[in-house]
Amino acid sequence: MSKTTPGETPRTPEIRLASGLIQSLRQDLFTHAFAYRPLPPMRTDGPLTRRLPARIRTEAAHLPHAALCVFAFLVLTFTSASSGLNQAGGLVLGLMAAAPVVMTLVRPVGAFWTAVLVTLVCSVVNSWDPNWPWSPPMFVSYLATVTIVAMRTTPRTAGWMWLVTVAIGVGTSVVLGHGQALNIGPMAFLSAIALLTVSVRNIRRQAEQEVTAQQEVTAVERDRRTLLEERTTIARELHDVVAHHMSVVAIQAEAAPYRVKNPPPELEAAFVTIRENAVAALTELRRVLGVVRSADYEAPDAPQPTLASLDGLLANVREAGLRVDKTVTGSVRELPPGVELSAYRIIQEALSNALRHAPGAVAGVEVSYVLGGLGIRVVNEAATGDVRPSPGAGHGIRGMRERVTMLEGEMTAGETAAGGYEVAVFIPVPTSRPETAKEPA
């Protein structure tokens, strides 16, 4: 419902429709009609142009400009030769016919109005011409001009140009007294076909650009959502690890005063403060987990896995059809729970990728306990079976990188020279206290 001021008569739908049409006509054909809009160079990354040598490919970007100039020269020559006037008059008429074509290179809408003006002038000068109001060269020039302008503007502008073209033909016929214009019908028909074809092309190209842009936005949003999901998963899994440590701190702080006979009040107060801070931290941790927890999230029944659970993972993978070998080097020792959990998940994801993308291949898992950290290497050979497309390709690698980045480690992933795939990770582990060595698994 349109808004009206007090005392103003509300406009009817017909008036609003007419006002909208006039406004669109003014916007498309009158506002900044002679604005400078040079024709951009042609893209040279097509299937044919990209095969050209570099120097020729650079010059080929201006091929449309050269083609229009050549066409304008042909219009000039043809108009001058067929005008029936003397040499000077034919040249002037040829320049008038060629000017709109050249103007489409820099001022497309202005080129259309120039073509209209040339048509009106020639209608008066050549009123005796049986091919009135467009002589053959003028006919070609006008049709080419409106077609090129339609290619550089919008489908709505093309529609307005067709209506103006028909109005010119009918109006000049009535005003100049011919009663009928012999080539208004062919011009209306051919220009309608040309403008319709160009408009369909423009609409299709615009739709393709919008779809491509939407796909790019969707891909970015999908990657961002996947990244957030991976971080949320990591936060959920690490909650149990951190909560366990904070609970141990609270319990030890509460029990510590009872292990000392007659502890001083200051020591008791310090342990009370430690316990209160640990309990507060645990409460905040659970609150944060509640924020990142999804509606269907269920807390795991079993403890979070560690590298000690690796044999069970490999057994499940072998049952799924992937032949995998494990190698452990270095002095096996107990690592921080967060490192153990992340290492297990990285190996699990790498083997899952091998199952999806390399069916029938042989994989190897290497776990290296080195001074200052933990090394992990998962490599698989090339696939020997049919590889089915996977819509989630790349998400597992992103999750592994998130875990490694969280632990300030390094990771490389890529294809091997033999056609397989390799994931190599190093996670630094501080050696602040001596670790108890275990037997290799």
C-alpha positions in Angstrom: 0.0 0.0 0.0 1.5 3.3 -1.0 1.9 6.1 1.5 0.3 9.5 0.9 0.6 12.7 2.7 -2.5 14.4 4.2 -4.5 16.1 1.5 -2.9 14.2 -1.3 -5.0 12.0 -3.6 -3.8 8.4 -3.5 -2.4 7.2 -6.8 -4.2 4.3 -8.6 -2.3 1.1 -9.6 -2.4 2.2 -13.3 -0.7 5.5 -12.4 1.9 3.8 -10.3 2.6 1.3 -13.2 2.9 4.2 -15.7 5.2 6.1 -13.4 7.4 3.0 -12.9 7.6 2.5 -16.7 8.6 6.1 -17.3 11.2 6.0 -14.5 12.7 2.8 -16.0 12.8 4.4 -19.4 14.5 7.4 -18.0 17.0 5.3 -16.1 17.9 3.0 -19.0 18.0 5.4 -22.0 18.3 9.0 -20.6 20.2 9.0 -17.3 23.9 9.2 -18.1 23.2 8.2 -21.7 26.5 9.6 -23.0 28.6 8.4 -20.0 32.0 7.1 -20.9 31.9 3.3 -20.7 34.8 1.8 -22.8 34.5 -1.8 -24.0 36.7 -4.0 -21.8 39.3 -6.2 -23.4 38.2 -9.7 -24.3 39.2 -12.6 -21.9 42.0 -14.7 -23.3 41.6 -17.8 -21.1 39.2 -19.6 -23.4 39.8 -23.0 -24.9 41.1 -21.5 -28.1 42.8 -18.2 -27.1 44.9 -19.7 -24.3 46.6 -21.9 -26.9 48.0 -18.9 -28.7 51.5 -17.6 -28.0 51.8 -15.1 -25.2 52.4 -12.1 -27.4 49.5 -12.9 -29.7 47.2 -13.7 -26.8 47.8 -10.3 -25.3 46.9 -8.6 -28.6 43.9 -10.9 -29.0 42.2 -9.2 -26.1 41.5 -6.3 -28.3 40.0 -8.4 -31.2 36.4 -7.2 -30.6 37.5 -3.5 -30.8 39.3 -4.2 -34.1 36.3 -6.1 -35.5 34.0 -3.2 -34.7 36.3 -0.8 -36.4 36.6 -2.9 -39.5 32.8 -3.3 -39.6 32.4 0.5 -39.3 34.8 1.0 -42.2 32.8 -1.4 -44.3 29.6 0.5 -43.5 31.2 3.8 -44.4 32.5 2.4 -47.7 29.2 0.7 -48.6 27.1 3.8 -47.7 29.3 6.2 -49.7 29.2 4.0 -52.8 25.4 3.4 -52.7 24.2 6.8 -51.6 23.7 8.2 -55.1 25.2 11.5 -54.0 28.5 13.2 -55.1 31.7 12.2 -53.5 31.5 14.7 -50.6 27.9 13.9 -49.9 28.5 10.2 -50.0 31.4 10.5 -47.6 29.3 12.6 -45.1 26.5 10.1 -45.3 28.9 7.2 -44.8 30.5 8.9 -41.7 27.0 9.4 -40.3 26.2 5.7 -40.8 29.5 4.5 -39.3 29.6 6.9 -36.3 27.1 4.9 -34.1 29.0 1.7 -34.7 32.2 3.2 -33.5 30.5 4.9 -30.6 29.4 1.5 -29.2 33.1 1.1 -28.1 32.9 3.9 -25.6 29.4 5.2 -25.2 26.9 2.4 -25.9 23.6 4.2 -25.0 24.8 7.4 -26.6 25.5 5.3 -29.8 21.9 4.2 -29.9 20.6 7.8 -29.7 23.1 8.8 -32.4 21.7 6.0 -34.6 18.2 7.3 -33.9 19.3 10.8 -34.9 21.0 9.6 -38.1 17.8 7.7 -39.0 15.7 10.8 -38.5 18.1 13.0 -40.6 18.3 10.4 -43.4 14.5 10.1 -43.3 14.2 13.8 -44.2 17.0 13.9 -46.6 16.2 10.7 -48.5 12.4 10.9 -48.3 12.4 9.9 -52.0 14.2 6.6 -51.3 11.9 3.6 -51.8 13.8 1.8 -49.0 12.5 4.4 -46.5 13.2 5.2 -43.7 16.3 2.9 -43.6 18.4 2.5 -46.7 20.3 -0.8 -46.9 23.5 0.5 -45.4 21.6 2.5 -42.8 19.6 -0.6 -42.1 22.7 -2.7 -41.4 24.3 0.1 -39.3 21.2 0.6 -37.2 20.6 -3.1 -36.6 24.3 -3.7 -35.7 24.3 -0.7 -33.3 21.2 -1.8 -31.3 22.5 -5.4 -31.2 25.9 -4.3 -29.8 24.3 -1.9 -27.4 22.0 -4.7 -26.1 25.1 -6.9 -25.6 26.6 -4.2 -23.4 23.5 -3.2 -21.4 20.5 -5.0 -19.8 17.5 -6.9 -21.3 15.2 -4.1 -20.2 17.3 -1.6 -22.1 17.0 -3.9 -25.2 13.2 -3.8 -24.8 13.1 -0.1 -24.7 15.3 0.2 -27.8 13.0 -2.0 -29.7 10.0 0.1 -28.7 11.8 3.3 -29.7 12.8 1.7 -33.0 9.2 0.8 -33.9 8.0 4.2 -32.8 10.6 5.9 -35.0 9.4 3.9 -38.1 5.7 4.6 -37.4 6.2 8.2 -36.4 8.3 9.2 -39.3 5.8 7.6 -41.7 2.9 9.5 -40.2 4.7 12.8 -39.8 6.4 12.9 -43.2 3.2 11.8 -45.0 4.3 8.6 -46.6 1.4 6.8 -45.1 3.5 3.6 -44.7 7.1 2.7 -44.2 8.3 0.0 -46.5 11.0 -1.5 -44.3 9.6 -0.9 -40.8 8.3 -4.6 -40.7 11.7 -6.1 -41.5 13.5 -3.8 -39.1 11.0 -4.6 -36.3 11.3 -8.3 -37.0 15.0 -8.6 -37.3 15.8 -6.3 -34.4 13.3 -8.3 -32.2 15.1 -11.5 -33.1 18.6 -10.0 -32.5 17.6 -8.2 -29.3 15.8 -11.3 -28.0 18.8 -13.5 -28.7 21.2 -11.1 -27.0 18.9 -10.7 -24.0 18.7 -14.4 -23.5 22.5 -14.7 -23.7 22.9 -11.9 -21.2 20.3 -13.4 -18.8 22.0 -16.8 -19.1 25.4 -15.3 -18.5 24.2 -13.3 -15.5 22.5 -16.4 -14.1 25.8 -18.4 -14.5 27.7 -15.6 -12.7 25.2 -15.6 -9.9 25.4 -19.4 -9.5 29.2 -19.3 -9.6 29.2 -16.6 -6.9 26.7 -18.4 -4.8 28.8 -21.6 -5.1 31.9 -19.8 -4.0 30.0 -18.3 -1.0 28.6 -21.7 -0.2 32.0 -23.3 -0.4 33.4 -20.7 2.0 30.6 -21.1 4.4 30.9 -24.9 4.2 34.6 -24.7 5.0 33.9 -22.3 7.8 31.2 -24.5 9.2 33.4 -27.6 8.9 36.2 -25.7 10.7 33.9 -24.8 13.5 32.6 -28.3 13.8 36.1 -29.7 14.0 37.0 -27.2 16.7 33.8 -28.1 18.6 34.7 -31.8 18.4 38.2 -31.1 19.7 36.7 -29.0 22.6 34.3 -31.8 23.5 37.0 -34.5 23.5 39.5 -32.4 25.5 36.9 -31.6 28.1 37.2 -35.0 29.8 41.0 -34.7 29.8 41.1 -31.2 31.3 38.2 -31.9 33.7 40.1 -34.9 35.0 43.2 -32.9 35.8 41.2 -30.1 37.4 39.3 -32.6 39.6 42.6 -34.1 40.7 43.9 -30.7 41.6 40.8 -29.9 43.7 41.0 -33.3 45.5 44.7 -33.0 46.2 44.3 -29.4 47.5 41.6 -30.6 49.8 43.5 -33.5 51.1 47.0 -31.9 51.4 46.5 -30.2 54.8 45.6 -33.6 56.4 49.0 -35.0 55.3 50.9 -32.4 57.4 50.8 -32.5 61.2 49.7 -29.1 62.6 49.8 -27.2 59.3 50.1 -23.4 59.7 46.9 -21.4 59.0 48.5 -19.7 56.0 49.1 -23.2 54.3 45.6 -24.3 55.0 44.2 -21.0 53.5 46.4 -21.4 50.5 45.1 -25.0 49.8 41.6 -23.8 50.3 42.1 -21.1 47.7 43.7 -23.6 45.3 40.7 -25.9 45.7 38.2 -23.1 45.2 39.9 -21.9 42.1 40.1 -25.5 40.7 36.4 -26.0 41.4 35.5 -22.6 39.8 37.6 -23.5 36.7 35.9 -26.9 36.4 32.5 -25.2 36.6 33.4 -22.7 33.9 34.8 -25.5 31.7 31.6 -27.4 31.9 29.7 -24.2 31.1 31.8 -23.6 28.0 31.2 -27.2 26.9 27.5 -26.6 27.3 27.8 -23.7 24.8 29.6 -25.8 22.1 27.6 -28.9 22.7 25.0 -29.6 20.0 21.4 -30.6 20.9 22.0 -34.3 20.0 25.4 -34.5 21.8 25.8 -37.4 24.2 28.8 -37.6 26.6 31.0 -40.7 25.8 30.5 -43.7 28.1 34.2 -44.8 27.8 37.3 -42.8 28.5 38.9 -40.9 25.6 41.2 -43.1 23.6 45.0 -42.9 23.8 47.9 -44.4 21.8 47.5 -47.5 24.0 44.2 -48.1 22.2 45.9 -48.0 18.8 45.9 -51.8 18.3 42.1 -52.0 18.6 41.8 -49.2 16.0 44.1 -51.1 13.6 42.1 -54.3 14.1 38.9 -52.5 13.2 40.5 -51.0 10.1 41.8 -54.4 9.0 38.3 -55.8 9.4 37.0 -53.0 7.1 39.4 -54.2 4.3 42.5 -52.1 4.7 45.8 -53.9 5.2 47.8 -51.8 7.6 51.1 -52.3 9.5 52.2 -50.5 12.6 55.8 -49.6 13.5 56.8 -48.0 16.9 60.3 -46.6 17.3 61.9 -44.9 20.3 61.4 -45.3 24.0 57.6 -45.6 24.5 56.5 -43.3 27.3 53.4 -41.8 28.7 52.5 -38.5 27.1 50.1 -35.8 28.2 46.5 -36.9 27.7 45.7 -34.2 25.1 48.7 -35.3 23.0 47.7 -39.0 23.3 44.1 -38.2 22.3 45.0 -36.0 19.3 47.6 -38.5 18.1 45.0 -41.2 18.2 42.4 -39.1 16.3 45.0 -38.1 13.7 45.8 -41.7 12.9 42.2 -42.6 12.9 41.3 -39.9 10.4 44.3 -40.7 8.2 43.3 -44.4 8.0 39.7 -43.4 7.3 40.8 -41.3 4.4 42.9 -44.3 3.1 39.8 -46.5 3.3 37.7 -44.0 1.3 40.2 -42.9 -1.3 42.6 -45.8 -1.6 40.5 -49.1 -1.6 42.7 -52.1 -1.8 45.9 -50.3 -0.9 48.3 -51.2 1.9 48.9 -48.6 4.6 51.5 -48.1 7.2 51.5 -46.4 10.6 54.7 -45.2 12.2 54.7 -43.8 15.7 58.1 -42.3 16.8 58.9 -41.4 20.4 61.7 -38.9 20.0 63.4 -36.4 22.2 61.1 -33.4 22.6 58.1 -34.8 20.9 56.0 -37.4 19.1 56.3 -38.2 15.4 53.4 -39.8 13.4 53.5 -40.9 9.8 50.6 -42.6 8.0 51.2 -43.5 4.4 49.2 -45.6 2.0 49.9 -46.9 -1.5 47.9 -46.1 -4.6 44.4 -47.4 -4.8 43.8 -50.8 -6.6 40.0 -50.7 -6.5 37.4 -48.3 -7.8 37.5 -44.9 -5.9 34.0 -43.6 -5.3 33.5 -39.8 -5.1 33.4 -38.5 -1.5 31.5 -35.2 -0.8 33.5 -34.6 2.3 37.0 -34.6 0.7 39.4 -32.4 2.5 37.5 -32.0 5.7 39.5 -34.7 7.5 42.8 -33.1 6.6 41.4 -29.8 7.9 40.5 -31.5 11.2 44.0 -33.0 11.6 45.6 -29.6 11.0 43.4 -28.0 13.7 44.6 -30.6 16.2 48.2 -30.2 15.2 47.9 -26.4 15.3 46.3 -26.5 18.8 49.4 -28.5 20.1 51.8 -26.1 18.3 53.0 -28.9 16.0 53.8 -29.3 12.4 52.0 -31.3 9.7 52.5 -32.1 6.0 50.1 -34.0 3.8 50.2 -34.8 0.1 50.6 -37.4 -2.6 53.6 -39.6 -2.8 55.7 -40.2 -5.9 54.2 -43.7 -6.2 50.6 -42.3 -6.3 49.7 -42.9 -2.7 49.2 -40.4 0.1 51.3 -39.5 3.2 50.4 -37.7 6.4 53.4 -36.7 8.6 53.0 -35.0 11.9 55.3 -33.8 14.7 53.9 -32.8 18.0 56.3 -31.2 20.5 56.1 -32.5 24.1 57.8 -30.7 26.9 60.1 -32.8 29.0 59.7 -31.0 32.3 59.7 -34.1 34.4 61.1 -37.6 33.8 58.7 -40.0 32.2 58.3 -43.7 33.0 59.3 -45.8 30.0 56.9 -48.5 28.9 57.5 -51.5 26.7 56.8 -51.0 23.1 53.3 -52.0 22.0 
